[in-house]
Amino acid sequence: MKRLLVVGGAGSLEVAPGSVLVEQPGFPAEYKSESLAGKHFLDTLRGEDTLEWTFISPSALFVPGERTGHFRLGKDTLLHDADGKSWVSFEDFAIAMLDEIEHPAHVRQRFTVGY
């Protein structure tokens, strides 16, 4: 089996139907080029039919923190916590990534991790 796990960014996640984070006013200019490239790469993967790929996106804020083991998974929409904050720690993101490697649940799909 040929498998590819890609760690992307949050820029390509939807904030409303048909509207992605990177295209929103106020998106940080220093991340825009990288986010657009990631979105293009994801679009390319979606056209791939021989490789078993998975694209994983963190929430908008991807920060050092604690390993809690408590997080949510989503598909293509930016996740927010109860206070409206979109974030995930490196540590919990790593758990979700390793879970996907050990138990593939998102083959030929993108998924996101957040609180």
SULMOMO-V21319 format. One record per pair of residues at least 4 apart in sequence whose ideal C-beta (glycine too) atoms are under 6 Angstrom apart, sorted by the first residue. I is the first residue (numbers start at 1). J is the second residue. Records with the same first field share a line. If there is no record, write none. Layout:
I: J / J
This chain:
1: 52
2: 51
3: 52
4: 51 / 53
5: 54
6: 55
7: 56
8: 38 / 55 / 57
9: 35 / 38
10: 21 / 57 / 58 / 59 / 60
11: 21 / 22 / 35
12: 20 / 38 / 39 / 42
13: 21 / 57 / 78 / 112
14: 20 / 76 / 77
15: 19 / 21 / 78
21: 78
22: 27 / 35 / 36
27: 32
31: 35
42: 55 / 110
45: 53
52: 107
54: 100 / 106
55: 110
56: 97 / 111
57: 112
58: 62 / 88 / 93
59: 79 / 86 / 87 / 88 / 114
60: 86
61: 87
64: 90
65: 89
67: 91
68: 92
71: 92 / 113 / 115
72: 79 / 114
73: 111
74: 79 / 112
78: 86
79: 112 / 114
80: 84 / 86
81: 85 / 115
88: 92 / 93 / 113 / 114
93: 113
96: 113
99: 103
106: 111
